[in-house]
């Protein structure tokens, strides 16, 4: 039987920058793993235990700076798995029951799907252990101002549909990730393309470089100050977060307003 106490460590193990709302992405840290996870967590917990979604407002010095989601179970028990995320001076007020959109979340769709998969995998390992993970290669390209090249939301895209995404795609069997990244960037002039990160959850290979000239097709350069307002896909968010916290790339991102 599933209980909140059984699920609490499972959710904690599943949280990461790739399941975080981009609005809070730059405040996410391994030491504060529930930061920015409230919306996706509340939805997945409702999937498992039912009940209602509850919405409150986050305030700092009397000014609203965001929203916070938690759950009310069918027996009336209030559960907030991400309550520990808040920093000094942040307070939550209000408690309004909200109906779940019939067509799924309108923001952080990929983050929700990823957290849901991780939780269900942890709960039912024998049913999913033989599924081969996807191999993905993405490239974070910047222009001379430090703006990042992103693909706008596209419901028909195979990787992170409906969300802003870095150029990239699936790596074919036996294909070197660098070749897959170069294939996805065909038609762009790219300088100093190099690998900067490999993550095995999922099998993700990230590259950085400088793009010469405008983006290809619908892709466009987005200034760092705009990133936190975009519905970034989970892979894209994880890569940008990695670049931010390690300060290896993206000119000006360490000082940019990429926070809630």
Short mmCIF file of the C-alpha atoms (twelve columns), coordinates in Angstrom:
data_MODEL
# 
_entry.id   MODEL 
# 
loop_
_atom_site.group_PDB 
_atom_site.id 
_atom_site.type_symbol 
_atom_site.label_atom_id 
_atom_site.label_alt_id 
_atom_site.label_comp_id 
_atom_site.label_asym_id 
_atom_site.label_seq_id 
_atom_site.Cartn_x 
_atom_site.Cartn_y 
_atom_site.Cartn_z 
_atom_site.pdbx_PDB_model_num 
ATOM 1   C CA . UNK A 1   0.000  0.000  0.000   1 
ATOM 2   C CA . UNK A 2   1.321  3.422  -0.947  1 
ATOM 3   C CA . UNK A 3   1.742  5.900  1.887   1 
ATOM 4   C CA . UNK A 4   3.115  9.424  2.074   1 
ATOM 5   C CA . UNK A 5   6.066  8.271  4.166   1 
ATOM 6   C CA . UNK A 6   6.898  5.587  1.614   1 
ATOM 7   C CA . UNK A 7   6.683  8.094  -1.220  1 
ATOM 8   C CA . UNK A 8   8.608  10.946 0.424   1 
ATOM 9   C CA . UNK A 9   12.149 9.546  -0.212  1 
ATOM 10  C CA . UNK A 10  11.111 8.345  -3.678  1 
ATOM 11  C CA . UNK A 11  10.147 11.864 -4.707  1 
ATOM 12  C CA . UNK A 12  13.279 13.300 -3.132  1 
ATOM 13  C CA . UNK A 13  15.454 10.919 -5.163  1 
ATOM 14  C CA . UNK A 14  13.602 11.918 -8.342  1 
ATOM 15  C CA . UNK A 15  13.989 15.679 -7.997  1 
ATOM 16  C CA . UNK A 16  16.638 17.497 -10.006 1 
ATOM 17  C CA . UNK A 17  17.150 20.626 -12.091 1 
ATOM 18  C CA . UNK A 18  15.421 18.802 -14.950 1 
ATOM 19  C CA . UNK A 19  12.197 18.455 -12.927 1 
ATOM 20  C CA . UNK A 20  12.335 22.014 -11.538 1 
ATOM 21  C CA . UNK A 21  10.081 24.832 -12.739 1 
ATOM 22  C CA . UNK A 22  12.364 27.126 -14.802 1 
ATOM 23  C CA . UNK A 23  11.111 30.070 -12.733 1 
ATOM 24  C CA . UNK A 24  13.068 28.650 -9.770  1 
ATOM 25  C CA . UNK A 25  15.818 26.899 -11.692 1 
ATOM 26  C CA . UNK A 26  18.705 29.107 -10.652 1 
ATOM 27  C CA . UNK A 27  17.756 28.771 -6.983  1 
ATOM 28  C CA . UNK A 28  17.784 24.965 -7.197  1 
ATOM 29  C CA . UNK A 29  20.637 23.230 -5.377  1 
ATOM 30  C CA . UNK A 30  21.284 19.598 -4.342  1 
ATOM 31  C CA . UNK A 31  21.146 20.884 -0.767  1 
ATOM 32  C CA . UNK A 32  17.617 22.205 -1.424  1 
ATOM 33  C CA . UNK A 33  16.250 19.588 -3.857  1 
ATOM 34  C CA . UNK A 34  12.556 20.456 -3.402  1 
ATOM 35  C CA . UNK A 35  13.074 24.016 -4.719  1 
ATOM 36  C CA . UNK A 36  10.778 24.631 -7.675  1 
ATOM 37  C CA . UNK A 37  9.347  21.091 -7.537  1 
ATOM 38  C CA . UNK A 38  5.919  21.830 -6.030  1 
ATOM 39  C CA . UNK A 39  3.803  21.825 -9.200  1 
ATOM 40  C CA . UNK A 40  5.156  18.610 -10.699 1 
ATOM 41  C CA . UNK A 41  5.243  16.895 -7.307  1 
ATOM 42  C CA . UNK A 42  1.643  17.774 -6.473  1 
ATOM 43  C CA . UNK A 43  0.457  16.409 -9.830  1 
ATOM 44  C CA . UNK A 44  2.357  13.128 -9.527  1 
ATOM 45  C CA . UNK A 45  1.236  12.645 -5.914  1 
ATOM 46  C CA . UNK A 46  -2.361 13.189 -7.032  1 
ATOM 47  C CA . UNK A 47  -1.827 10.566 -9.742  1 
ATOM 48  C CA . UNK A 48  -0.838 8.082  -7.049  1 
ATOM 49  C CA . UNK A 49  -3.068 8.949  -4.080  1 
ATOM 50  C CA . UNK A 50  -5.909 11.047 -5.510  1 
ATOM 51  C CA . UNK A 51  -7.414 13.998 -3.676  1 
ATOM 52  C CA . UNK A 52  -7.234 17.704 -4.478  1 
ATOM 53  C CA . UNK A 53  -4.601 20.154 -5.679  1 
ATOM 54  C CA . UNK A 54  -4.141 23.188 -3.417  1 
ATOM 55  C CA . UNK A 55  -2.670 26.509 -4.561  1 
ATOM 56  C CA . UNK A 56  -1.173 29.252 -2.389  1 
ATOM 57  C CA . UNK A 57  0.887  32.380 -2.989  1 
ATOM 58  C CA . UNK A 58  4.523  32.948 -2.050  1 
ATOM 59  C CA . UNK A 59  5.318  36.364 -0.543  1 
ATOM 60  C CA . UNK A 60  8.522  38.191 0.361   1 
ATOM 61  C CA . UNK A 61  8.233  41.385 2.382   1 
ATOM 62  C CA . UNK A 62  4.519  41.552 1.594   1 
ATOM 63  C CA . UNK A 63  5.046  41.217 -2.185  1 
ATOM 64  C CA . UNK A 64  3.860  38.164 -4.106  1 
ATOM 65  C CA . UNK A 65  6.766  36.523 -5.942  1 
ATOM 66  C CA . UNK A 66  5.266  33.209 -6.984  1 
ATOM 67  C CA . UNK A 67  2.883  30.335 -6.295  1 
ATOM 68  C CA . UNK A 68  3.059  27.129 -4.302  1 
ATOM 69  C CA . UNK A 69  1.214  23.833 -4.857  1 
ATOM 70  C CA . UNK A 70  0.475  21.015 -2.438  1 
ATOM 71  C CA . UNK A 71  -2.119 18.250 -1.873  1 
ATOM 72  C CA . UNK A 72  -5.184 17.412 0.157   1 
ATOM 73  C CA . UNK A 73  -5.759 13.653 0.205   1 
ATOM 74  C CA . UNK A 74  -9.226 12.045 -0.058  1 
ATOM 75  C CA . UNK A 75  -9.357 11.613 3.741   1 
ATOM 76  C CA . UNK A 76  -8.699 15.345 4.245   1 
ATOM 77  C CA . UNK A 77  -5.016 15.004 5.185   1 
ATOM 78  C CA . UNK A 78  -2.928 17.935 3.962   1 
ATOM 79  C CA . UNK A 79  0.410  16.888 2.423   1 
ATOM 80  C CA . UNK A 80  3.148  19.268 1.296   1 
ATOM 81  C CA . UNK A 81  6.199  17.303 0.154   1 
ATOM 82  C CA . UNK A 82  8.074  20.457 -0.910  1 
ATOM 83  C CA . UNK A 83  7.415  22.693 2.112   1 
ATOM 84  C CA . UNK A 84  11.096 22.637 3.082   1 
ATOM 85  C CA . UNK A 85  12.145 24.503 -0.070  1 
ATOM 86  C CA . UNK A 86  11.412 28.007 1.210   1 
ATOM 87  C CA . UNK A 87  14.165 30.441 2.102   1 
ATOM 88  C CA . UNK A 88  14.294 32.901 4.966   1 
ATOM 89  C CA . UNK A 89  11.689 35.637 4.471   1 
ATOM 90  C CA . UNK A 90  9.506  33.601 2.106   1 
ATOM 91  C CA . UNK A 91  5.990  32.893 3.369   1 
ATOM 92  C CA . UNK A 92  3.024  31.059 1.836   1 
ATOM 93  C CA . UNK A 93  -0.495 32.413 2.199   1 
ATOM 94  C CA . UNK A 94  -3.892 31.248 0.960   1 
ATOM 95  C CA . UNK A 95  -5.115 27.736 0.176   1 
ATOM 96  C CA . UNK A 96  -7.387 27.485 -2.856  1 
ATOM 97  C CA . UNK A 97  -8.553 24.167 -4.279  1 
ATOM 98  C CA . UNK A 98  -7.793 24.034 -8.001  1 
ATOM 99  C CA . UNK A 99  -9.091 21.616 -10.619 1 
ATOM 100 C CA . UNK A 100 -6.557 19.740 -12.675 1 
ATOM 101 C CA . UNK A 101 -6.614 20.749 -16.376 1 
ATOM 102 C CA . UNK A 102 -8.238 17.991 -18.405 1 
ATOM 103 C CA . UNK A 103 -5.474 18.147 -21.037 1 
ATOM 104 C CA . UNK A 104 -2.586 18.036 -18.537 1 
ATOM 105 C CA . UNK A 105 -0.290 20.739 -17.164 1 
ATOM 106 C CA . UNK A 106 0.083  23.857 -19.276 1 
ATOM 107 C CA . UNK A 107 3.607  24.509 -17.978 1 
ATOM 108 C CA . UNK A 108 6.466  22.111 -17.197 1 
ATOM 109 C CA . UNK A 109 4.849  19.301 -19.197 1 
ATOM 110 C CA . UNK A 110 8.174  17.538 -19.704 1 
ATOM 111 C CA . UNK A 111 9.215  18.012 -16.088 1 
ATOM 112 C CA . UNK A 112 5.975  16.425 -14.906 1 
ATOM 113 C CA . UNK A 113 6.353  13.466 -17.261 1 
ATOM 114 C CA . UNK A 114 9.965  12.949 -16.199 1 
ATOM 115 C CA . UNK A 115 9.244  13.042 -12.453 1 
ATOM 116 C CA . UNK A 116 6.235  10.771 -12.926 1 
ATOM 117 C CA . UNK A 117 8.434  8.281  -14.800 1 
ATOM 118 C CA . UNK A 118 11.138 8.344  -12.129 1 
ATOM 119 C CA . UNK A 119 8.690  7.811  -9.288  1 
ATOM 120 C CA . UNK A 120 6.872  4.984  -11.053 1 
ATOM 121 C CA . UNK A 121 10.199 3.392  -12.000 1 
ATOM 122 C CA . UNK A 122 11.299 3.420  -8.363  1 
ATOM 123 C CA . UNK A 123 7.990  1.916  -7.247  1 
ATOM 124 C CA . UNK A 124 7.851  -0.776 -9.928  1 
ATOM 125 C CA . UNK A 125 11.445 -1.520 -10.937 1 
ATOM 126 C CA . UNK A 126 10.729 -4.988 -12.313 1 
ATOM 127 C CA . UNK A 127 8.339  -3.595 -14.923 1 
ATOM 128 C CA . UNK A 128 10.713 -1.047 -16.385 1 
ATOM 129 C CA . UNK A 129 14.269 -2.215 -15.776 1 
ATOM 130 C CA . UNK A 130 14.670 -3.672 -19.271 1 
ATOM 131 C CA . UNK A 131 13.670 -0.485 -21.103 1 
ATOM 132 C CA . UNK A 132 16.719 1.025  -22.801 1 
ATOM 133 C CA . UNK A 133 17.147 4.726  -22.008 1 
ATOM 134 C CA . UNK A 134 17.197 7.226  -24.833 1 
ATOM 135 C CA . UNK A 135 20.514 8.791  -25.768 1 
ATOM 136 C CA . UNK A 136 20.220 12.521 -26.392 1 
ATOM 137 C CA . UNK A 137 22.742 15.079 -27.629 1 
ATOM 138 C CA . UNK A 138 22.041 18.812 -27.280 1 
ATOM 139 C CA . UNK A 139 24.061 21.946 -27.943 1 
ATOM 140 C CA . UNK A 140 23.964 25.224 -26.014 1 
ATOM 141 C CA . UNK A 141 25.044 27.784 -28.585 1 
ATOM 142 C CA . UNK A 142 25.543 31.431 -27.738 1 
ATOM 143 C CA . UNK A 143 26.051 34.553 -29.799 1 
ATOM 144 C CA . UNK A 144 28.628 37.246 -28.932 1 
ATOM 145 C CA . UNK A 145 26.191 38.845 -26.444 1 
ATOM 146 C CA . UNK A 146 25.721 35.593 -24.509 1 
ATOM 147 C CA . UNK A 147 22.169 34.992 -25.755 1 
ATOM 148 C CA . UNK A 148 21.245 31.306 -26.066 1 
ATOM 149 C CA . UNK A 149 19.936 29.670 -29.238 1 
ATOM 150 C CA . UNK A 150 16.593 27.973 -28.505 1 
ATOM 151 C CA . UNK A 151 13.840 26.283 -30.469 1 
ATOM 152 C CA . UNK A 152 10.344 27.638 -29.671 1 
ATOM 153 C CA . UNK A 153 7.589  25.254 -28.518 1 
ATOM 154 C CA . UNK A 154 6.435  22.806 -31.186 1 
ATOM 155 C CA . UNK A 155 3.816  20.173 -30.388 1 
ATOM 156 C CA . UNK A 156 5.122  17.958 -33.215 1 
ATOM 157 C CA . UNK A 157 8.763  17.882 -32.122 1 
ATOM 158 C CA . UNK A 158 9.931  14.456 -30.897 1 
ATOM 159 C CA . UNK A 159 12.175 15.867 -28.145 1 
ATOM 160 C CA . UNK A 160 10.501 18.065 -25.487 1 
ATOM 161 C CA . UNK A 161 7.408  18.937 -27.578 1 
ATOM 162 C CA . UNK A 162 5.481  22.008 -26.516 1 
ATOM 163 C CA . UNK A 163 8.404  23.534 -24.631 1 
ATOM 164 C CA . UNK A 164 11.425 25.689 -25.431 1 
ATOM 165 C CA . UNK A 165 14.409 23.479 -26.220 1 
ATOM 166 C CA . UNK A 166 18.068 23.501 -27.122 1 
ATOM 167 C CA . UNK A 167 18.942 22.243 -30.610 1 
ATOM 168 C CA . UNK A 168 19.489 18.507 -30.394 1 
ATOM 169 C CA . UNK A 169 17.971 15.108 -30.824 1 
ATOM 170 C CA . UNK A 170 18.320 11.388 -30.324 1 
ATOM 171 C CA . UNK A 171 21.675 9.674  -30.809 1 
ATOM 172 C CA . UNK A 172 21.432 6.692  -33.141 1 
ATOM 173 C CA . UNK A 173 22.820 3.318  -32.027 1 
ATOM 174 C CA . UNK A 174 26.618 3.255  -32.304 1 
ATOM 175 C CA . UNK A 175 26.628 6.937  -33.316 1 
ATOM 176 C CA . UNK A 176 29.135 9.166  -31.445 1 
ATOM 177 C CA . UNK A 177 27.229 11.880 -29.558 1 
ATOM 178 C CA . UNK A 178 29.402 14.596 -31.135 1 
ATOM 179 C CA . UNK A 179 28.273 13.480 -34.596 1 
ATOM 180 C CA . UNK A 180 24.637 13.546 -33.506 1 
ATOM 181 C CA . UNK A 181 25.032 17.097 -32.180 1 
ATOM 182 C CA . UNK A 182 26.733 18.215 -35.410 1 
ATOM 183 C CA . UNK A 183 23.938 16.616 -37.453 1 
ATOM 184 C CA . UNK A 184 21.305 18.589 -35.548 1 
ATOM 185 C CA . UNK A 185 23.270 21.799 -36.168 1 
ATOM 186 C CA . UNK A 186 23.629 21.309 -39.925 1 
ATOM 187 C CA . UNK A 187 23.345 24.643 -41.715 1 
ATOM 188 C CA . UNK A 188 24.768 26.663 -38.834 1 
ATOM 189 C CA . UNK A 189 28.302 27.949 -38.634 1 
ATOM 190 C CA . UNK A 190 29.524 26.910 -35.180 1 
ATOM 191 C CA . UNK A 191 32.844 27.756 -33.574 1 
ATOM 192 C CA . UNK A 192 34.536 25.819 -30.762 1 
ATOM 193 C CA . UNK A 193 31.895 23.117 -30.348 1 
ATOM 194 C CA . UNK A 194 32.983 20.978 -27.398 1 
ATOM 195 C CA . UNK A 195 31.518 18.543 -24.897 1 
ATOM 196 C CA . UNK A 196 30.977 19.931 -21.418 1 
ATOM 197 C CA . UNK A 197 28.741 17.435 -19.628 1 
ATOM 198 C CA . UNK A 198 27.521 13.852 -19.743 1 
ATOM 199 C CA . UNK A 199 24.683 12.751 -17.483 1 
ATOM 200 C CA . UNK A 200 23.540 9.150  -17.220 1 
ATOM 201 C CA . UNK A 201 20.046 10.052 -15.967 1 
ATOM 202 C CA . UNK A 202 18.998 10.211 -18.779 1 
ATOM 203 C CA . UNK A 203 21.830 9.376  -21.189 1 
ATOM 204 C CA . UNK A 204 22.443 13.035 -22.033 1 
ATOM 205 C CA . UNK A 205 25.431 14.527 -23.842 1 
ATOM 206 C CA . UNK A 206 25.689 18.328 -23.797 1 
ATOM 207 C CA . UNK A 207 27.918 20.492 -25.961 1 
ATOM 208 C CA . UNK A 208 28.623 24.217 -26.043 1 
ATOM 209 C CA . UNK A 209 29.830 26.485 -28.797 1 
ATOM 210 C CA . UNK A 210 29.441 29.861 -30.470 1 
ATOM 211 C CA . UNK A 211 27.018 30.273 -33.363 1 
ATOM 212 C CA . UNK A 212 27.988 32.611 -36.155 1 
ATOM 213 C CA . UNK A 213 24.972 34.211 -37.770 1 
ATOM 214 C CA . UNK A 214 21.237 33.896 -37.089 1 
ATOM 215 C CA . UNK A 215 19.455 30.782 -35.943 1 
ATOM 216 C CA . UNK A 216 18.265 28.200 -38.428 1 
ATOM 217 C CA . UNK A 217 14.547 27.955 -39.194 1 
ATOM 218 C CA . UNK A 218 12.405 28.854 -36.165 1 
ATOM 219 C CA . UNK A 219 15.353 28.902 -33.746 1 
ATOM 220 C CA . UNK A 220 16.138 32.239 -32.174 1 
ATOM 221 C CA . UNK A 221 18.585 33.701 -29.693 1 
ATOM 222 C CA . UNK A 222 17.097 34.409 -26.260 1 
ATOM 223 C CA . UNK A 223 18.718 36.758 -23.775 1 
ATOM 224 C CA . UNK A 224 19.586 35.316 -20.365 1 
ATOM 225 C CA . UNK A 225 17.202 37.705 -18.605 1 
ATOM 226 C CA . UNK A 226 14.263 36.120 -20.488 1 
ATOM 227 C CA . UNK A 227 15.018 32.475 -19.663 1 
ATOM 228 C CA . UNK A 228 13.227 32.206 -16.324 1 
ATOM 229 C CA . UNK A 229 9.946  33.292 -17.942 1 
ATOM 230 C CA . UNK A 230 10.036 30.567 -20.597 1 
ATOM 231 C CA . UNK A 231 8.504  27.100 -20.377 1 
ATOM 232 C CA . UNK A 232 11.858 25.355 -20.778 1 
ATOM 233 C CA . UNK A 233 12.002 21.628 -21.442 1 
ATOM 234 C CA . UNK A 234 13.601 19.481 -18.712 1 
ATOM 235 C CA . UNK A 235 16.772 18.627 -20.667 1 
ATOM 236 C CA . UNK A 236 17.231 22.247 -21.678 1 
ATOM 237 C CA . UNK A 237 16.712 23.434 -18.116 1 
ATOM 238 C CA . UNK A 238 19.178 20.900 -16.732 1 
ATOM 239 C CA . UNK A 239 21.894 21.903 -19.200 1 
ATOM 240 C CA . UNK A 240 21.429 25.631 -18.628 1 
ATOM 241 C CA . UNK A 241 21.437 25.074 -14.872 1 
ATOM 242 C CA . UNK A 242 24.652 23.071 -15.148 1 
ATOM 243 C CA . UNK A 243 26.298 25.835 -17.137 1 
ATOM 244 C CA . UNK A 244 25.133 28.421 -14.637 1 
ATOM 245 C CA . UNK A 245 26.311 26.736 -11.452 1 
ATOM 246 C CA . UNK A 246 29.654 25.634 -12.863 1 
ATOM 247 C CA . UNK A 247 30.223 29.008 -14.560 1 
ATOM 248 C CA . UNK A 248 31.729 27.332 -17.612 1 
ATOM 249 C CA . UNK A 249 29.785 29.143 -20.318 1 
ATOM 250 C CA . UNK A 250 27.002 31.566 -21.223 1 
ATOM 251 C CA . UNK A 251 28.456 35.023 -20.889 1 
ATOM 252 C CA . UNK A 252 26.852 36.982 -18.045 1 
ATOM 253 C CA . UNK A 253 24.648 34.153 -16.806 1 
ATOM 254 C CA . UNK A 254 26.243 34.120 -13.362 1 
ATOM 255 C CA . UNK A 255 25.052 37.678 -12.862 1 
ATOM 256 C CA . UNK A 256 21.834 37.449 -14.863 1 
ATOM 257 C CA . UNK A 257 18.372 37.567 -13.262 1 
ATOM 258 C CA . UNK A 258 17.662 33.878 -13.788 1 
ATOM 259 C CA . UNK A 259 15.754 33.348 -10.564 1 
ATOM 260 C CA . UNK A 260 12.307 33.707 -9.079  1 
# 
